[in-house]
């Protein structure tokens, strides 16, 4: 998994490439924890994300709770990841933009 961050004024975009699973989730969690207090809008760009496990979903849920009074969305979600969001109910609690 590769994680890149981009800041544009008060918006932080976290782009993830590869897989978010138990082995890689700590790296993403560290990046989210580092960036979350320094933005008013948090965007996860999943254009190059192949898979997300429950460990990754937990990170998104935690970020959503912390960003509840600000803004958070997940963009460029492919069919595979979108299916995971739908099966788990995350499609109802996250602002998701599909590819």
CORMO-V375447 format. One record per residue. N is the residue number from 1. RES is the residue in three letters. PHI is phi as a letter, one per 20 degrees, with the letter a starting at -180 (none if undefined). PSI is psi as a letter, one per 20 degrees, with the letter a starting at -180 (999 if undefined). Layout:
n=N res=RES phi=PHI psi=PSI
n=N res=RES phi=PHI psi=PSI
This chain:
n=1 res=UNK phi=none psi=p
n=2 res=UNK phi=c psi=p
n=3 res=UNK phi=c psi=p
n=4 res=UNK phi=c psi=q
n=5 res=UNK phi=d psi=q
n=6 res=UNK phi=c psi=p
n=7 res=UNK phi=d psi=p
n=8 res=UNK phi=c psi=n
n=9 res=UNK phi=l psi=d
n=10 res=UNK phi=e psi=j
n=11 res=UNK phi=d psi=p
n=12 res=UNK phi=d psi=p
n=13 res=UNK phi=d psi=p
n=14 res=UNK phi=d psi=o
n=15 res=UNK phi=d psi=p
n=16 res=UNK phi=c psi=p
n=17 res=UNK phi=c psi=p
n=18 res=UNK phi=o psi=c
n=19 res=UNK phi=c psi=p
n=20 res=UNK phi=d psi=o
n=21 res=UNK phi=b psi=a
n=22 res=UNK phi=g psi=h
n=23 res=UNK phi=f psi=h
n=24 res=UNK phi=d psi=i
n=25 res=UNK phi=f psi=h
n=26 res=UNK phi=f psi=h
n=27 res=UNK phi=f psi=g
n=28 res=UNK phi=f psi=g
n=29 res=UNK phi=g psi=h
n=30 res=UNK phi=f psi=g
n=31 res=UNK phi=f psi=g
n=32 res=UNK phi=f psi=g
n=33 res=UNK phi=f psi=h
n=34 res=UNK phi=f psi=h
n=35 res=UNK phi=e psi=h
n=36 res=UNK phi=f psi=h
n=37 res=UNK phi=e psi=i
n=38 res=UNK phi=d psi=k
n=39 res=UNK phi=b psi=q
n=40 res=UNK phi=d psi=i
n=41 res=UNK phi=c psi=p
n=42 res=UNK phi=d psi=p
n=43 res=UNK phi=c psi=p
n=44 res=UNK phi=d psi=o
n=45 res=UNK phi=d psi=o
n=46 res=UNK phi=d psi=k
n=47 res=UNK phi=g psi=h
n=48 res=UNK phi=d psi=k
n=49 res=UNK phi=e psi=p
n=50 res=UNK phi=e psi=h
n=51 res=UNK phi=a psi=q
n=52 res=UNK phi=c psi=p
n=53 res=UNK phi=e psi=a
n=54 res=UNK phi=f psi=h
n=55 res=UNK phi=f psi=h
n=56 res=UNK phi=f psi=h
n=57 res=UNK phi=f psi=h
n=58 res=UNK phi=f psi=g
n=59 res=UNK phi=f psi=g
n=60 res=UNK phi=f psi=g
n=61 res=UNK phi=f psi=g
n=62 res=UNK phi=f psi=g
n=63 res=UNK phi=f psi=g
n=64 res=UNK phi=f psi=g
n=65 res=UNK phi=f psi=g
n=66 res=UNK phi=f psi=h
n=67 res=UNK phi=e psi=j
n=68 res=UNK phi=g psi=h
n=69 res=UNK phi=e psi=i
n=70 res=UNK phi=d psi=c
n=71 res=UNK phi=c psi=q
n=72 res=UNK phi=b psi=p
n=73 res=UNK phi=b psi=r
n=74 res=UNK phi=d psi=p
n=75 res=UNK phi=d psi=r
n=76 res=UNK phi=l psi=l
n=77 res=UNK phi=e psi=p
n=78 res=UNK phi=e psi=r
n=79 res=UNK phi=f psi=g
n=80 res=UNK phi=f psi=g
n=81 res=UNK phi=f psi=h
n=82 res=UNK phi=f psi=h
n=83 res=UNK phi=f psi=h
n=84 res=UNK phi=f psi=g
n=85 res=UNK phi=f psi=h
n=86 res=UNK phi=f psi=g
n=87 res=UNK phi=f psi=h
n=88 res=UNK phi=e psi=i
n=89 res=UNK phi=n psi=j
n=90 res=UNK phi=f psi=h
n=91 res=UNK phi=f psi=i
n=92 res=UNK phi=e psi=h
n=93 res=UNK phi=d psi=i
n=94 res=UNK phi=d psi=q
n=95 res=UNK phi=e psi=o
n=96 res=UNK phi=d psi=p
n=97 res=UNK phi=d psi=o
n=98 res=UNK phi=e psi=r
n=99 res=UNK phi=f psi=999
